[in-house]
Amino acid sequence: MTTRILTGITTTGTPHLGNYAGAIRPAIVASRQSDFDSFYFLADYHALIKCDDPLRIQRSRLEIAATWLAAGLDVDRVTFYRQSDIPEIPELTWLLTCVAAKGLLNRAHAYKASVDKNVEGGEDPDAGITMGLYSYPVLMAADILMFNAHQVPVGRDQIQHVEMARDIGQRFNHLFGNGKEFFVMPEALIEESVATLPGLDGRKMSKSYDNTIPLFSAAKDMKGAISRIVTDSRAPGEAKDPDTSHLFTLYQAFSTAEQCAEFRSDLLQGLGWGEAKNRLFTLLDAQLSEPREKYLGLIERPADLEDILLAGAQKARRVATPFLEELREAVGLRSFRTVVQNADTGKKKATKGARFVSFREDDGSFRFRLLAADGEQLLLSRNFADGKAAGVVSKQLQQGGELDLRSEDDRFTLWLNGACVADSPVFADAATRDSAIETLKLALAPQQD
């Protein structure tokens, strides 16, 4: 079974070591495994919750995109996109908002922390709190559920949001699924050794605390930042405790087991903090110098990054657009054409509960899909220049007759008059594909009087 994994980084600052070790690096490693289907995105809608500086957000989007690519992300193997390039995400956010319990959102850590801070300062509990902050968990749920991610790599402070996505997805399934599970239930994925990387002051490395070590800063700047890491007052020759050292934690996140063991031993034997910081810099510079050069080259070619991200958005929308159409159907936002077809009992039509659904793409073309009684998609048409042409083909299929179905590995296509007019979904194996073909034939077979 292929596991779909999804993660994103909020575009409010320059990528730092914590982003790299906690999210980017493990995500890239996972993307190279054949049994993973990876979705990675720039969370620029989320950025609007925290930042009202357009120039900062724009710069951060550029820097984070370049960071993913410089770190080795292969865009041919994964789906890499900007959140704001997927219009289905805000629409799904609204559908989920309409089923999300207010009580659930009241318990969100970020909202509660803001309320508590206001109360402690003698302010109104909701002073300065926007609906963006309050509804943040619903937007994150839409990010996850839109692509039915099985695993979501997050820090421990984000586990609650994955759990909320499960709660909201389960509620939607219960209300509108009618026996069908639209959303899979995501699991939070934590890499224990780097789940929370300390910053210069020992707190979690975060842009909010201004205690980060920029990932691809110049070697001189990185060395300067490392020199500011807070340590205790033990002098060279005095034993240091690695388990309480933020410096050791950082070294451990980037070293091999052998390097880490040697560093631990040297600290216990009295290695001076100055030399320890120099070793951390040498370790990091050796690993990051080559990707740093790639990063700087990408930053100088923003148009290339734009092309890559737009291509990624098209890839993501090939999943999102038909899925959202299913969800719209489920909640009752259905085409009137579908209603007319289902009400017209005097004519032959797709039977056994199957129905045709027509829709229009953003580029102005028309398509239709054939849905089974349980809402499962049996066919998705190719693009037609106008609605009439799409209607002619769907009507011809409803009239029955011999179907020209052609199997192609893990899918099949439908042909009419020598032209391919529709495609099936992708199936896990040939047996599942062949079973779907029989289901389709039965759905399009004429009714017997």
Secondary structure, DSSP 4 states (H G I P E B T S, - for coil): -PEEEEEEEESSS--BHHHIIIIIHHHHHHHTSTTEEEEEEEEHHHHHHH---HHHHHHHHHHHHHHHHHTT--TTTSEEEEGGG-THHHHHHHHHHTTS-HHHHHT-HHHHHHHHHHHHTTS-TTTT--HHHHHHHHHHHHHHHHTT-SEEE--GGGHHHHHHHHHHHHHHHHHH-TT---S---EEE--GGGSS-B-TTSSBP-GGGT---BTT--HHHHHHHHHT----SPPTTS---GGG-HHHHHHHHHS-HHHHHHHHHHHHTT--HHHHHHHHHHHHHHHHHHHHHHHHHHHT-HHHHHHHHHHHHHHHHHHHHHHHHHHHHHHT---HHHHHHHH-TTS----TT-EEEEEE-TTS-EEEEEE-TTS-EEEEE--BSSHHHHHHHHHHHHT----EEEEETTEEEEEETTEEEEEPPP-SSHHHHHHHHHHHHHHHSPPP-
